[in-house]
């Protein structure tokens, strides 16, 4: 993707197994992501999203456009400037799938002071200050410090030193894996219960859950929900540590 490039890319009708099935018009895209036409076009000129694909004389948008716009919104919700967002998005390969981009979103957290960075193994070891075996990498992955992206890694730099120190202290991989399973299980349960609260108590207050107003409420609520979970976890851990078995 070339910054400032706004020409639509040609696409042959009927190419691919489900060609056109997931394509959106500009109006459909703006409704999907809750942004104005002007904002989408601005992001395109800044290189944050690729230009629309071409089908005849019309331009259409793909799941990749949706994923990239949602990533930009996620970064904005964490308070990152447009310049910081541009630098981060520039590091995402042009061939990245919507799943790859969604993975980048999962590495973001409201309290982060920095963005995750893609590194090859050599650079990762330099940043870690020590050699990293396959077992070390697996442990760091289970700890959530990094994610595998092809032959490279997406690394939460502000957490890397913590993960490396745990490796030096002999923190076992199986414990990291078990802890990750606990986070996953209870995270899904929390998400389900919050969804039920939102569906039963919040959504009925709005005429249209697809409206810009409702979307903004949900975006503003997300970091507070995560922060609330962290606070509750810290309190629970403190109480558990003080309670005799």
VOSE-269509 format. One record per atom (N, C-alpha, C): residue number from 1; atom name; x, y, z. Coordinates in steps of 0.05 Angstrom, whole numbers, plus 5000, padded with zeros to 4 digits. Example, Ala and Ser with C-alpha at 12.3 -4.5 7.8 and 13.67 -1.06 7.14 Angstrom:
REM VOSE-269509
NODE     k    a     c1     c2     c3
NODE     1    N   5264   4886   5156
NODE     1   CA   5246   4910   5156
NODE     1    C   5264   4934   5156
NODE     2    N   5257   4955   5142
NODE     2   CA   5273   4979   5143
NODE     2    C   5258   5001   5157
This chain:
REM VOSE-269509
NODE     k    a     c1     c2     c3
NODE     1    N   5017   4976   5000
NODE     1   CA   5000   5000   5000
NODE     1    C   5018   5025   5000
NODE     2    N   5013   5044   4982
NODE     2   CA   5029   5067   4979
NODE     2    C   5014   5091   4992
NODE     3    N   5027   5105   5010
NODE     3   CA   5014   5127   5023
NODE     3    C   5006   5148   5003
NODE     4    N   4981   5157   5005
NODE     4   CA   4970   5177   4987
NODE     4    C   4958   5166   4962
NODE     5    N   4961   5140   4957
NODE     5   CA   4950   5128   4933
NODE     5    C   4920   5124   4937
NODE     6    N   4904   5135   4918
NODE     6   CA   4875   5134   4921
NODE     6    C   4862   5121   4897
NODE     7    N   4877   5110   4879
NODE     7   CA   4865   5097   4856
NODE     7    C   4854   5070   4863
NODE     8    N   4830   5064   4852
NODE     8   CA   4818   5038   4858
NODE     8    C   4833   5016   4843
NODE     9    N   4833   4993   4854
NODE     9   CA   4846   4969   4842
NODE     9    C   4826   4954   4826
NODE    10    N   4833   4946   4802
NODE    10   CA   4815   4930   4785
NODE    10    C   4811   4902   4796
NODE    11    N   4787   4892   4794
NODE    11   CA   4781   4865   4801
NODE    11    C   4763   4853   4780
NODE    12    N   4768   4829   4773
NODE    12   CA   4753   4816   4752
NODE    12    C   4727   4804   4763
NODE    13    N   4704   4811   4753
NODE    13   CA   4679   4799   4763
NODE    13    C   4680   4769   4761
NODE    14    N   4672   4757   4784
NODE    14   CA   4670   4727   4784
NODE    14    C   4696   4714   4790
NODE    15    N   4718   4729   4795
NODE    15   CA   4743   4716   4802
NODE    15    C   4742   4707   4831
NODE    16    N   4754   4684   4837
NODE    16   CA   4753   4673   4864
NODE    16    C   4728   4657   4869
NODE    17    N   4728   4642   4891
NODE    17   CA   4706   4624   4897
NODE    17    C   4681   4639   4903
NODE    18    N   4683   4661   4920
NODE    18   CA   4660   4676   4928
NODE    18    C   4664   4706   4920
NODE    19    N   4675   4710   4897
NODE    19   CA   4681   4738   4889
NODE    19    C   4656   4755   4890
NODE    20    N   4658   4778   4903
NODE    20   CA   4635   4796   4904
NODE    20    C   4617   4791   4927
NODE    21    N   4618   4767   4939
NODE    21   CA   4598   4760   4960
NODE    21    C   4602   4778   4984
NODE    22    N   4626   4787   4990
NODE    22   CA   4631   4803   5014
NODE    22    C   4638   4832   5007
NODE    23    N   4635   4839   4982
NODE    23   CA   4641   4867   4974
NODE    23    C   4620   4886   4984
NODE    24    N   4628   4910   4993
NODE    24   CA   4610   4930   5003
NODE    24    C   4613   4956   4987
NODE    25    N   4591   4970   4983
NODE    25   CA   4592   4996   4972
NODE    25    C   4603   5015   4993
NODE    26    N   4610   5040   4985
NODE    26   CA   4620   5059   5004
NODE    26    C   4599   5065   5026
NODE    27    N   4574   5067   5018
NODE    27   CA   4553   5072   5038
NODE    27    C   4551   5049   5057
NODE    28    N   4552   5024   5046
NODE    28   CA   4550   5001   5064
NODE    28    C   4574   4999   5083
NODE    29    N   4597   5006   5072
NODE    29   CA   4621   5006   5089
NODE    29    C   4619   5026   5112
NODE    30    N   4610   5050   5106
NODE    30   CA   4608   5070   5127
NODE    30    C   4588   5062   5148
NODE    31    N   4566   5050   5140
NODE    31   CA   4547   5040   5160
NODE    31    C   4558   5018   5176
NODE    32    N   4574   5001   5164
NODE    32   CA   4586   4978   5177
NODE    32    C   4606   4987   5199
NODE    33    N   4623   5006   5193
NODE    33   CA   4644   5014   5212
NODE    33    C   4637   5039   5228
NODE    34    N   4614   5052   5221
NODE    34   CA   4606   5076   5236
NODE    34    C   4623   5100   5231
NODE    35    N   4633   5103   5206
NODE    35   CA   4649   5127   5199
NODE    35    C   4635   5141   5176
NODE    36    N   4642   5166   5172
NODE    36   CA   4631   5182   5150
NODE    36    C   4646   5176   5125
NODE    37    N   4633   5182   5102
NODE    37   CA   4646   5179   5076
NODE    37    C   4672   5196   5075
NODE    38    N   4670   5220   5086
NODE    38   CA   4693   5238   5085
NODE    38    C   4717   5226   5101
NODE    39    N   4711   5213   5124
NODE    39   CA   4732   5202   5140
NODE    39    C   4745   5178   5126
NODE    40    N   4729   5161   5114
NODE    40   CA   4739   5138   5100
NODE    40    C   4758   5147   5077
NODE    41    N   4749   5167   5063
NODE    41   CA   4766   5177   5041
NODE    41    C   4792   5190   5051
NODE    42    N   4790   5204   5074
NODE    42   CA   4813   5216   5086
NODE    42    C   4833   5194   5094
NODE    43    N   4823   5173   5107
NODE    43   CA   4841   5151   5115
NODE    43    C   4854   5137   5091
NODE    44    N   4839   5137   5069
NODE    44   CA   4850   5125   5044
NODE    44    C   4873   5142   5034
NODE    45    N   4870   5168   5034
NODE    45   CA   4891   5186   5024
NODE    45    C   4916   5185   5042
NODE    46    N   4912   5179   5068
NODE    46   CA   4934   5177   5087
NODE    46    C   4947   5150   5086
NODE    47    N   4936   5131   5070
NODE    47   CA   4948   5104   5068
NODE    47    C   4940   5085   5091
NODE    48    N   4920   5093   5107
NODE    48   CA   4912   5075   5129
NODE    48    C   4896   5052   5119
NODE    49    N   4882   5055   5097
NODE    49   CA   4868   5034   5084
NODE    49    C   4874   5035   5054
NODE    50    N   4873   5013   5040
NODE    50   CA   4878   5013   5011
NODE    50    C   4855   5025   4997
NODE    51    N   4858   5033   4972
NODE    51   CA   4836   5044   4956
NODE    51    C   4816   5022   4950
NODE    52    N   4792   5029   4942
NODE    52   CA   4771   5009   4937
NODE    52    C   4779   4992   4913
NODE    53    N   4769   4967   4912
NODE    53   CA   4774   4950   4889
NODE    53    C   4754   4958   4867
NODE    54    N   4761   4953   4842
NODE    54   CA   4745   4962   4820
NODE    54    C   4729   4940   4808
NODE    55    N   4704   4944   4804
NODE    55   CA   4686   4926   4790
NODE    55    C   4670   4943   4770
NODE    56    N   4678   4942   4745
NODE    56   CA   4666   4959   4725
NODE    56    C   4674   4988   4732
NODE    57    N   4654   5006   4733
NODE    57   CA   4660   5034   4740
NODE    57    C   4656   5040   4769
NODE    58    N   4649   5020   4785
NODE    58   CA   4644   5024   4813
NODE    58    C   4666   5014   4831
NODE    59    N   4670   5027   4853
NODE    59   CA   4690   5018   4873
NODE    59    C   4676   5004   4896
NODE    60    N   4689   4983   4905
NODE    60   CA   4677   4967   4927
NODE    60    C   4698   4961   4948
NODE    61    N   4689   4954   4972
NODE    61   CA   4706   4950   4995
NODE    61    C   4703   4921   5005
NODE    62    N   4726   4910   5015
NODE    62   CA   4728   4882   5022
NODE    62    C   4730   4879   5053
NODE    63    N   4729   4854   5062
NODE    63   CA   4733   4850   5091
NODE    63    C   4760   4862   5101
NODE    64    N   4780   4864   5084
NODE    64   CA   4806   4876   5092
NODE    64    C   4802   4905   5099
NODE    65    N   4786   4919   5082
NODE    65   CA   4781   4947   5088
NODE    65    C   4767   4950   5116
NODE    66    N   4747   4933   5120
NODE    66   CA   4733   4934   5146
NODE    66    C   4752   4929   5169
NODE    67    N   4769   4909   5166
NODE    67   CA   4788   4901   5188
NODE    67    C   4808   4924   5193
NODE    68    N   4818   4937   5172
NODE    68   CA   4837   4958   5176
NODE    68    C   4824   4983   5188
NODE    69    N   4799   4989   5180
NODE    69   CA   4786   5012   5192
NODE    69    C   4779   5006   5222
NODE    70    N   4772   4982   5228
NODE    70   CA   4767   4975   5256
NODE    70    C   4792   4977   5273
NODE    71    N   4815   4969   5261
NODE    71   CA   4841   4972   5275
NODE    71    C   4847   5001   5280
NODE    72    N   4842   5018   5260
NODE    72   CA   4847   5047   5264
NODE    72    C   4830   5058   5286
NODE    73    N   4804   5050   5287
NODE    73   CA   4787   5058   5308
NODE    73    C   4796   5049   5335
NODE    74    N   4806   5024   5336
NODE    74   CA   4817   5013   5361
NODE    74    C   4841   5029   5371
NODE    75    N   4858   5036   5353
NODE    75   CA   4882   5052   5360
NODE    75    C   4873   5080   5370
NODE    76    N   4854   5091   5357
NODE    76   CA   4844   5118   5365
NODE    76    C   4832   5116   5393
NODE    77    N   4818   5094   5399
NODE    77   CA   4805   5092   5425
NODE    77    C   4825   5090   5448
NODE    78    N   4850   5081   5440
NODE    78   CA   4872   5080   5460
NODE    78    C   4887   5106   5462
NODE    79    N   4879   5126   5447
NODE    79   CA   4891   5153   5449
NODE    79    C   4915   5158   5432
NODE    80    N   4921   5140   5412
NODE    80   CA   4944   5144   5395
NODE    80    C   4939   5165   5374
NODE    81    N   4959   5181   5369
NODE    81   CA   4957   5202   5349
NODE    81    C   4955   5191   5321
NODE    82    N   4947   5208   5302
NODE    82   CA   4946   5199   5274
NODE    82    C   4973   5191   5264
NODE    83    N   4994   5205   5272
NODE    83   CA   5021   5198   5264
NODE    83    C   5029   5171   5274
NODE    84    N   5023   5165   5299
NODE    84   CA   5030   5139   5311
NODE    84    C   5014   5117   5297
NODE    85    N   4989   5123   5291
NODE    85   CA   4972   5103   5276
NODE    85    C   4984   5097   5249
NODE    86    N   4992   5118   5235
NODE    86   CA   5004   5115   5208
NODE    86    C   5029   5097   5210
NODE    87    N   5046   5102   5230
NODE    87   CA   5070   5086   5232
NODE    87    C   5064   5057   5238
NODE    88    N   5044   5052   5255
NODE    88   CA   5037   5025   5261
NODE    88    C   5024   5010   5237
NODE    89    N   5005   5023   5224
NODE    89   CA   4992   5011   5201
NODE    89    C   5012   5006   5179
NODE    90    N   5032   5023   5176
NODE    90   CA   5052   5020   5155
NODE    90    C   5067   4994   5158
NODE    91    N   5068   4984   5183
NODE    91   CA   5083   4959   5188
NODE    91    C   5067   4934   5183
NODE    92    N   5041   4937   5176
NODE    92   CA   5024   4914   5170
NODE    92    C   5028   4907   5140
NODE    93    N   5035   4883   5133
NODE    93   CA   5040   4877   5105
NODE    93    C   5015   4881   5088
NODE    94    N   5019   4889   5063
NODE    94   CA   4996   4894   5045
NODE    94    C   4980   4869   5040
NODE    95    N   4993   4846   5043
NODE    95   CA   4980   4820   5038
NODE    95    C   4966   4809   5063
NODE    96    N   4967   4824   5085
NODE    96   CA   4955   4815   5110
NODE    96    C   4925   4809   5106
NODE    97    N   4916   4787   5117
NODE    97   CA   4887   4780   5115
NODE    97    C   4872   4794   5137
NODE    98    N   4845   4794   5135
NODE    98   CA   4829   4806   5157
NODE    98    C   4835   4792   5184
NODE    99    N   4841   4766   5183
NODE    99   CA   4848   4751   5208
NODE    99    C   4875   4761   5219
NODE   100    N   4894   4767   5202
NODE   100   CA   4920   4778   5211
NODE   100    C   4916   4805   5225
NODE   101    N   4899   4821   5212
NODE   101   CA   4894   4848   5223
NODE   101    C   4878   4846   5250
NODE   102    N   4860   4827   5251
NODE   102   CA   4845   4823   5276
NODE   102    C   4865   4815   5298
NODE   103    N   4885   4799   5291
NODE   103   CA   4905   4790   5310
NODE   103    C   4920   4814   5321
NODE   104    N   4926   4833   5304
NODE   104   CA   4940   4858   5313
NODE   104    C   4923   4872   5333
NODE   105    N   4896   4872   5330
NODE   105   CA   4879   4886   5349
NODE   105    C   4879   4872   5376
NODE   106    N   4882   4846   5376
NODE   106   CA   4882   4831   5402
NODE   106    C   4907   4838   5418
NODE   107    N   4927   4848   5406
NODE   107   CA   4952   4855   5421
NODE   107    C   4950   4882   5434
NODE   108    N   4928   4897   5429
NODE   108   CA   4926   4923   5440
NODE   108    C   4911   4923   5466
NODE   109    N   4918   4940   5484
NODE   109   CA   4904   4942   5510
NODE   109    C   4903   4971   5518
NODE   110    N   4882   4980   5533
NODE   110   CA   4878   5008   5539
NODE   110    C   4900   5020   5555
NODE   111    N   4915   5004   5570
NODE   111   CA   4936   5016   5587
NODE   111    C   4963   5016   5574
NODE   112    N   4965   5007   5549
NODE   112   CA   4991   5005   5536
NODE   112    C   5002   5033   5531
NODE   113    N   5029   5036   5535
NODE   113   CA   5042   5061   5528
NODE   113    C   5056   5059   5501
NODE   114    N   5055   5036   5489
NODE   114   CA   5068   5032   5463
NODE   114    C   5053   5011   5448
NODE   115    N   5059   5009   5422
NODE   115   CA   5045   4991   5404
NODE   115    C   5061   4966   5400
NODE   116    N   5049   4943   5395
NODE   116   CA   5064   4919   5389
NODE   116    C   5078   4922   5362
NODE   117    N   5102   4910   5360
NODE   117   CA   5119   4913   5337
NODE   117    C   5126   4886   5325
NODE   118    N   5127   4884   5299
NODE   118   CA   5135   4860   5286
NODE   118    C   5165   4857   5286
NODE   119    N   5175   4834   5294
NODE   119   CA   5204   4828   5296
NODE   119    C   5210   4801   5284
NODE   120    N   5234   4798   5272
NODE   120   CA   5243   4772   5265
NODE   120    C   5257   4760   5290
NODE   121    N   5266   4735   5288
NODE   121   CA   5278   4722   5312
NODE   121    C   5303   4736   5321
NODE   122    N   5319   4745   5302
NODE   122   CA   5345   4758   5310
NODE   122    C   5340   4784   5325
NODE   123    N   5321   4800   5315
NODE   123   CA   5315   4825   5329
NODE   123    C   5302   4820   5356
NODE   124    N   5285   4800   5357
NODE   124   CA   5273   4793   5383
NODE   124    C   5294   4785   5404
NODE   125    N   5313   4770   5396
NODE   125   CA   5335   4762   5415
NODE   125    C   5351   4786   5423
NODE   126    N   5356   4805   5404
NODE   126   CA   5371   4829   5412
NODE   126    C   5355   4845   5433
NODE   127    N   5329   4848   5428
NODE   127   CA   5313   4863   5447
NODE   127    C   5311   4848   5474
NODE   128    N   5310   4822   5473
NODE   128   CA   5309   4806   5498
NODE   128    C   5335   4805   5513
NODE   129    N   5357   4809   5498
NODE   129   CA   5383   4809   5511
NODE   129    C   5394   4781   5517
NODE   130    N   5383   4761   5503
NODE   130   CA   5391   4734   5508
NODE   130    C   5380   4716   5486
NODE   131    N   5392   4693   5482
NODE   131   CA   5382   4673   5462
NODE   131    C   5354   4663   5472
NODE   132    N   5337   4657   5452
NODE   132   CA   5310   4647   5459
NODE   132    C   5306   4621   5444
NODE   133    N   5301   4600   5460
NODE   133   CA   5296   4574   5448
NODE   133    C   5267   4572   5439
NODE   134    N   5260   4550   5426
NODE   134   CA   5232   4546   5418
NODE   134    C   5215   4544   5443
NODE   135    N   5225   4532   5465
NODE   135   CA   5210   4531   5490
NODE   135    C   5206   4559   5501
NODE   136    N   5226   4576   5500
NODE   136   CA   5224   4604   5509
NODE   136    C   5202   4618   5494
NODE   137    N   5203   4615   5467
NODE   137   CA   5183   4629   5450
NODE   137    C   5155   4619   5457
NODE   138    N   5152   4593   5461
NODE   138   CA   5126   4582   5468
NODE   138    C   5116   4593   5494
NODE   139    N   5134   4596   5514
NODE   139   CA   5126   4607   5540
NODE   139    C   5118   4636   5537
NODE   140    N   5134   4652   5522
NODE   140   CA   5127   4680   5518
NODE   140    C   5100   4683   5503
NODE   141    N   5095   4665   5485
NODE   141   CA   5070   4665   5471
NODE   141    C   5047   4659   5490
NODE   142    N   5050   4639   5507
NODE   142   CA   5029   4632   5526
NODE   142    C   5025   4655   5546
NODE   143    N   5046   4670   5552
NODE   143   CA   5043   4693   5570
NODE   143    C   5030   4717   5557
NODE   144    N   5027   4716   5531
NODE   144   CA   5014   4738   5517
NODE   144    C   5034   4760   5509
NODE   145    N   5060   4755   5512
NODE   145   CA   5080   4775   5506
NODE   145    C   5084   4778   5476
NODE   146    N   5080   4756   5462
NODE   146   CA   5083   4757   5433
NODE   146    C   5063   4738   5419
NODE   147    N   5059   4743   5394
NODE   147   CA   5042   4725   5377
NODE   147    C   5058   4719   5352
NODE   148    N   5055   4695   5342
NODE   148   CA   5069   4687   5318
NODE   148    C   5054   4698   5294
NODE   149    N   5068   4710   5276
NODE   149   CA   5057   4720   5251
NODE   149    C   5075   4710   5228
NODE   150    N   5067   4687   5217
NODE   150   CA   5084   4675   5196
NODE   150    C   5111   4667   5207
NODE   151    N   5132   4678   5195
NODE   151   CA   5159   4672   5205
NODE   151    C   5169   4693   5224
NODE   152    N   5152   4712   5231
NODE   152   CA   5160   4734   5249
NODE   152    C   5142   4733   5274
NODE   153    N   5146   4753   5291
NODE   153   CA   5131   4755   5316
NODE   153    C   5120   4783   5319
NODE   154    N   5096   4785   5330
NODE   154   CA   5084   4810   5338
NODE   154    C   5088   4813   5368
NODE   155    N   5104   4832   5376
NODE   155   CA   5114   4833   5404
NODE   155    C   5104   4858   5418
NODE   156    N   5093   4853   5442
NODE   156   CA   5086   4875   5460
NODE   156    C   5112   4884   5474
NODE   157    N   5124   4905   5464
NODE   157   CA   5151   4912   5474
NODE   157    C   5151   4919   5503
NODE   158    N   5129   4932   5513
NODE   158   CA   5129   4940   5541
NODE   158    C   5126   4917   5560
NODE   159    N   5119   4893   5549
NODE   159   CA   5117   4869   5566
NODE   159    C   5140   4850   5562
NODE   160    N   5157   4855   5542
NODE   160   CA   5178   4836   5536
NODE   160    C   5197   4832   5559
NODE   161    N   5206   4854   5571
NODE   161   CA   5225   4851   5593
NODE   161    C   5213   4835   5617
NODE   162    N   5187   4838   5621
NODE   162   CA   5174   4823   5642
NODE   162    C   5175   4793   5636
NODE   163    N   5168   4787   5611
NODE   163   CA   5168   4759   5602
NODE   163    C   5196   4746   5603
NODE   164    N   5216   4762   5595
NODE   164   CA   5243   4751   5595
NODE   164    C   5252   4746   5624
NODE   165    N   5245   4764   5642
NODE   165   CA   5253   4761   5670
NODE   165    C   5240   4735   5681
NODE   166    N   5215   4730   5674
NODE   166   CA   5202   4705   5682
NODE   166    C   5216   4681   5672
NODE   167    N   5226   4682   5647
NODE   167   CA   5242   4660   5636
NODE   167    C   5267   4656   5653
NODE   168    N   5280   4678   5660
NODE   168   CA   5304   4676   5676
NODE   168    C   5299   4664   5704
NODE   169    N   5275   4668   5714
NODE   169   CA   5267   4657   5740
NODE   169    C   5257   4629   5738
NODE   170    N   5258   4618   5714
NODE   170   CA   5250   4590   5710
NODE   170    C   5220   4585   5709
NODE   171    N   5205   4606   5700
NODE   171   CA   5176   4603   5699
NODE   171    C   5169   4582   5679
NODE   172    N   5154   4561   5687
NODE   172   CA   5149   4539   5668
NODE   172    C   5128   4545   5648
NODE   173    N   5132   4534   5624
NODE   173   CA   5113   4538   5602
NODE   173    C   5086   4527   5609
NODE   174    N   5085   4504   5622
NODE   174   CA   5059   4492   5627
NODE   174    C   5041   4509   5645
NODE   175    N   5054   4524   5663
NODE   175   CA   5039   4543   5680
NODE   175    C   5028   4566   5664
NODE   176    N   5044   4576   5645
NODE   176   CA   5035   4598   5628
NODE   176    C   5012   4588   5611
NODE   177    N   5013   4564   5600
NODE   177   CA   4992   4553   5584
NODE   177    C   4966   4549   5600
NODE   178    N   4969   4539   5625
NODE   178   CA   4946   4535   5642
NODE   178    C   4933   4562   5650
NODE   179    N   4950   4582   5655
NODE   179   CA   4940   4608   5662
NODE   179    C   4925   4620   5638
NODE   180    N   4937   4617   5613
NODE   180   CA   4924   4627   5589
NODE   180    C   4896   4614   5585
NODE   181    N   4894   4588   5592
NODE   181   CA   4868   4575   5589
NODE   181    C   4848   4586   5609
NODE   182    N   4857   4593   5633
NODE   182   CA   4839   4606   5652
NODE   182    C   4830   4633   5642
NODE   183    N   4848   4649   5631
NODE   183   CA   4841   4675   5620
NODE   183    C   4821   4672   5598
NODE   184    N   4825   4652   5581
NODE   184   CA   4808   4648   5558
NODE   184    C   4780   4640   5567
NODE   185    N   4779   4621   5586
NODE   185   CA   4753   4611   5595
NODE   185    C   4737   4633   5608
NODE   186    N   4749   4647   5627
NODE   186   CA   4735   4667   5642
NODE   186    C   4730   4692   5625
NODE   187    N   4748   4698   5606
NODE   187   CA   4744   4720   5588
NODE   187    C   4719   4716   5571
NODE   188    N   4716   4692   5561
NODE   188   CA   4693   4685   5545
NODE   188    C   4667   4687   5561
NODE   189    N   4669   4677   5586
NODE   189   CA   4645   4678   5604
NODE   189    C   4638   4707   5610
NODE   190    N   4658   4724   5615
NODE   190   CA   4652   4752   5621
NODE   190    C   4640   4765   5596
NODE   191    N   4651   4760   5572
NODE   191   CA   4641   4771   5548
NODE   191    C   4612   4763   5543
NODE   192    N   4606   4738   5549
NODE   192   CA   4578   4728   5545
NODE   192    C   4559   4742   5564
NODE   193    N   4567   4745   5590
NODE   193   CA   4550   4758   5609
NODE   193    C   4546   4787   5603
NODE   194    N   4568   4801   5595
NODE   194   CA   4566   4829   5588
NODE   194    C   4548   4833   5564
NODE   195    N   4550   4814   5544
NODE   195   CA   4533   4816   5521
NODE   195    C   4503   4814   5529
NODE   196    N   4498   4796   5548
NODE   196   CA   4470   4793   5557
NODE   196    C   4460   4818   5571
NODE   197    N   4478   4831   5587
NODE   197   CA   4470   4856   5600
NODE   197    C   4465   4878   5579
NODE   198    N   4482   4880   5559
NODE   198   CA   4479   4900   5538
NODE   198    C   4454   4895   5522
NODE   199    N   4449   4870   5515
NODE   199   CA   4425   4863   5499
NODE   199    C   4399   4868   5515
NODE   200    N   4400   4862   5541
NODE   200   CA   4375   4864   5557
NODE   200    C   4370   4892   5567
NODE   201    N   4391   4906   5574
NODE   201   CA   4388   4932   5588
NODE   201    C   4396   4956   5572
NODE   202    N   4417   4953   5555
NODE   202   CA   4427   4977   5541
NODE   202    C   4415   4980   5513
NODE   203    N   4415   4958   5497
NODE   203   CA   4405   4960   5470
NODE   203    C   4377   4971   5468
NODE   204    N   4358   4963   5486
NODE   204   CA   4331   4973   5484
NODE   204    C   4328   5003   5486
NODE   205    N   4349   5016   5497
NODE   205   CA   4348   5045   5500
NODE   205    C   4353   5060   5474
NODE   206    N   4362   5045   5454
NODE   206   CA   4369   5057   5428
NODE   206    C   4351   5045   5406
NODE   207    N   4343   5062   5388
NODE   207   CA   4326   5053   5367
NODE   207    C   4339   5034   5347
NODE   208    N   4365   5038   5343
NODE   208   CA   4380   5023   5323
NODE   208    C   4408   5017   5333
NODE   209    N   4413   4991   5337
NODE   209   CA   4440   4983   5347
NODE   209    C   4462   4988   5327
NODE   210    N   4454   4993   5302
NODE   210   CA   4474   5000   5282
NODE   210    C   4480   5029   5279
NODE   211    N   4467   5046   5296
NODE   211   CA   4470   5075   5294
NODE   211    C   4497   5083   5304
NODE   212    N   4506   5107   5294
NODE   212   CA   4532   5118   5303
NODE   212    C   4533   5122   5333
NODE   213    N   4510   5130   5344
NODE   213   CA   4508   5135   5373
NODE   213    C   4514   5110   5389
NODE   214    N   4500   5088   5381
NODE   214   CA   4504   5063   5396
NODE   214    C   4532   5052   5392
NODE   215    N   4543   5054   5368
NODE   215   CA   4570   5045   5362
NODE   215    C   4590   5060   5380
NODE   216    N   4586   5087   5383
NODE   216   CA   4605   5102   5399
NODE   216    C   4603   5094   5428
NODE   217    N   4578   5089   5438
NODE   217   CA   4575   5080   5466
NODE   217    C   4591   5054   5470
NODE   218    N   4589   5036   5451
NODE   218   CA   4602   5010   5454
NODE   218    C   4633   5014   5453
NODE   219    N   4643   5031   5436
NODE   219   CA   4671   5036   5434
NODE   219    C   4682   5048   5460
NODE   220    N   4667   5067   5471
NODE   220   CA   4675   5080   5496
NODE   220    C   4674   5061   5519
NODE   221    N   4655   5042   5518
NODE   221   CA   4651   5024   5540
NODE   221    C   4673   5003   5541
NODE   222    N   4684   4995   5518
NODE   222   CA   4702   4973   5517
NODE   222    C   4727   4977   5535
NODE   223    N   4742   4999   5532
NODE   223   CA   4765   5002   5550
NODE   223    C   4758   5003   5579
NODE   224    N   4735   5014   5586
NODE   224   CA   4727   5015   5614
NODE   224    C   4720   4987   5624
NODE   225    N   4709   4970   5606
NODE   225   CA   4703   4943   5614
NODE   225    C   4728   4927   5620
NODE   226    N   4748   4931   5602
NODE   226   CA   4774   4917   5606
NODE   226    C   4787   4927   5632
NODE   227    N   4786   4954   5636
NODE   227   CA   4798   4965   5661
NODE   227    C   4784   4955   5685
NODE   228    N   4758   4952   5684
NODE   228   CA   4743   4941   5706
NODE   228    C   4750   4913   5712
NODE   229    N   4755   4897   5691
NODE   229   CA   4763   4869   5695
NODE   229    C   4791   4868   5708
NODE   230    N   4809   4885   5699
NODE   230   CA   4836   4885   5711
NODE   230    C   4835   4892   5741
NODE   231    N   4819   4913   5747
NODE   231   CA   4816   4921   5775
NODE   231    C   4805   4899   5792
NODE   232    N   4784   4886   5782
NODE   232   CA   4772   4864   5797
NODE   232    C   4791   4841   5801
NODE   233    N   4807   4835   5780
NODE   233   CA   4827   4814   5782
NODE   233    C   4848   4820   5803
NODE   234    N   4858   4845   5802
NODE   234   CA   4879   4852   5822
NODE   234    C   4868   4850   5850
NODE   235    N   4843   4858   5854
NODE   235   CA   4832   4857   5881
NODE   235    C   4828   4828   5890
NODE   236    N   4819   4811   5871
NODE   236   CA   4815   4783   5877
NODE   236    C   4841   4769   5884
NODE   237    N   4862   4775   5868
NODE   237   CA   4889   4763   5874
NODE   237    C   4899   4771   5901
NODE   238    N   4895   4796   5908
NODE   238   CA   4904   4806   5934
NODE   238    C   4890   4791   5956
NODE   239    N   4863   4788   5953
NODE   239   CA   4848   4774   5974
NODE   239    C   4856   4745   5976
NODE   240    N   4861   4733   5953
NODE   240   CA   4868   4704   5953
NODE   240    C   4895   4700   5966
NODE   241    N   4914   4719   5962
NODE   241   CA   4940   4716   5973
NODE   241    C   4940   4719   6004
NODE   242    N   4920   4734   6013
NODE   242   CA   4918   4739   6042
NODE   242    C   4902   4718   6057
NODE   243    N   4886   4703   6041
NODE   243   CA   4869   4683   6054
NODE   243    C   4884   4657   6059
NODE   244    N   4882   4646   6083
NODE   244   CA   4895   4620   6087
NODE   244    C   4881   4598   6073
NODE   245    N   4896   4578   6063
NODE   245   CA   4884   4556   6049
NODE   245    C   4872   4536   6069
